Amino acid sequence: MERTAWTDQRLDDLANRMDAGFARVDADIRELRAEIGGLRLALLRVGGGIMIGLVGVIAAVLVSPIGS
């Protein structure tokens, strides 16, 4: 079995590939965070609309006459 030597050039190549991989993962995480921020805003809007609608229904039920 032949043993290969880890030269400085090979170690530099490995370090560069690892740096590129970490940069790609970092970019992916930043993209996911941006998407999650957009989803959070959408959920707040939908939830707020539902709450306003529910308050409106409750107010309509409380204001309506009991006998009708």
N, C-alpha and C positions, 0 to 999 in steps of 0.2 A: 504494500500500500504506500503510495507516494504521499509525502507530507508537503503541503503547500505553506509557503512563508507568508506571513501577514506583513507586507511592506508598508511603509508610510503612505505610499500612494493608494494602496488598497484600503487602508484604514480611513484615509481621507474620503475615498469614494463611498465607503460605508457610511461615514458620518454625513456626507452630503445627501445620500439617499434617505437616511433617517430624518435629517432636517426637512427634506422635501415632503416626506410622509407626515411628519408632525405639522407642517404648514398646511397641508391639505386637510388634515383632521381639524385643525384650528379653524380653517375657512368653513368647513362643513358645520361645525358647532356654532359659529357666528351666524350662518345662514339659518340654522334651525332656531336659534334664539330669536331672530327677526320674525320668522314664521309664527313662532309661539306668541310673540308680542301681538301680532295681528289677530291671531285666534283669541287671545285674551280680550282684546278690544271688541271683537265681534260678540263674544259671550257676554260681556258687560252690556252691550247695546241690546241684545236679545233679552237678557235677564231684566234689564231696566224696563223694556217695553212690556214684558209680561207682568212685572210688578205694577206698573202704571195701569195696565188693563185690569188687573185684579182689584186694585183700589177703586177704580171706576165702577166695577161690578158691585163691590161691597157698598159703595156709596149709593148706587142706584137701588139696591135692595133695601137699604136703610131708609131712603127717602120715599120709596113707594108706599102707598097706603096698605094697611094690613088686610083689609077686607076685599081687595080687588084681585 
